[in-house]
Amino acid sequence: MKLDTNKITITIVEGRNLPAADLNGKSDPYVIIENVEGLHMKGSKLVKTSVKKKTLCPVWSEAFEFTYNYKLTELSFTVMDHDFIGADDCLGTVKMPIDTYNKVIDMWVPLTNITGKTSGELHLQVHAATCFPVVLPEQSLPIMEQNIRLGVGWDVGPAGGVDLDASVVLLNDTKKILESVYFGAKESSDHAIKHSGDNTTGVGSGDDETITFDFAKIRPDARYVLFLVNSFGGTSFSHIKSAYVRLASSTNTTLAFSRLSKMGEQCGLLFGC
């Protein structure tokens, strides 16, 4: 299932206090924007700034525009020293989390060399524009669609697969449980709610588990619908790579989105209508 794409503008503004890599006590620095998951780069060509000669405080002010999807959680940059003879030298690297949307992030970030020490700073401006509402805990958002899809996605991390589970609980007007739909019971008795099946690892692109709803068919005694996302093994959301939950229309247009991996040490999320 293809994820929505959004625009991100990355401006490499300047650097300061970079290490000297040449015998003249200067460097010829340029910046590489690394190809990370969720960032859509056209082709395989390396994306980089121009080279600024003989300086430790270069000014670039160069902007780059890409599309991205839900999988983008951080940007990665490498500052290199250009050499006319031999291989270029790495001056420092930095990773920048993406957790602010629809406004410009303007900040200096410290660079780290191969020994783990600070090796200057990089001035970045990043604007990640979204075409969907980003919803935070305790917020409410009106959903007027009759047919919707709950999608949960995550990726395999360095330690291996993690199992996130999506489920739905129907309650009556006294808040008594009528029935549940989850990987062990994949369809409601009225056939209005259907679960895609259990994904125990996060392997695959797009939403890893989905639940579809047709509110016109939901049983008449159902008064409340609760959506649940939980980590089956108890791994906190903050340790699950690229984890998110979203509500989408029948045409797969995102209506609401929330980044689970930014919710700290929680291992479960409950919301409803």
HELIX and SHEET records of a PDB file:
HELIX    1   1 PHE A  237  HIS A  239  5                                   3    
HELIX    2   2 LEU A  260  LYS A  262  5                                   3    
SHEET    1   A 5 LEU A  39  HIS A  40  0                                        
SHEET    2   A 5 VAL A  59  TYR A  68 -1                                        
SHEET    3   A 5 ASN A   6  ARG A  16 -1                                        
SHEET    4   A 5 THR A 118  ALA A 128 -1                                        
SHEET    5   A 5 VAL A 104  THR A 112 -1                                        
SHEET    1   B 4 VAL A  47  LYS A  48  0                                        
SHEET    2   B 4 PRO A  29  ILE A  33 -1                                        
SHEET    3   B 4 GLU A  74  ASP A  81 -1                                        
SHEET    4   B 4 ASP A  89  PRO A  97 -1                                        
SHEET    1   C 5 ILE A 193  HIS A 195  0                                        
SHEET    2   C 5 GLU A 209  ASP A 214 -1                                        
SHEET    3   C 5 ASN A 147  GLY A 153 -1                                        
SHEET    4   C 5 TYR A 244  SER A 249 -1                                        
SHEET    5   C 5 THR A 254  ARG A 259 -1                                        
SHEET    1   D 4 ILE A 177  VAL A 181  0                                        
SHEET    2   D 4 LEU A 164  LEU A 171 -1                                        
SHEET    3   D 4 TYR A 224  SER A 231 -1                                        
SHEET    4   D 4 GLY A 268  GLY A 272 -1                                        
END                                                                             
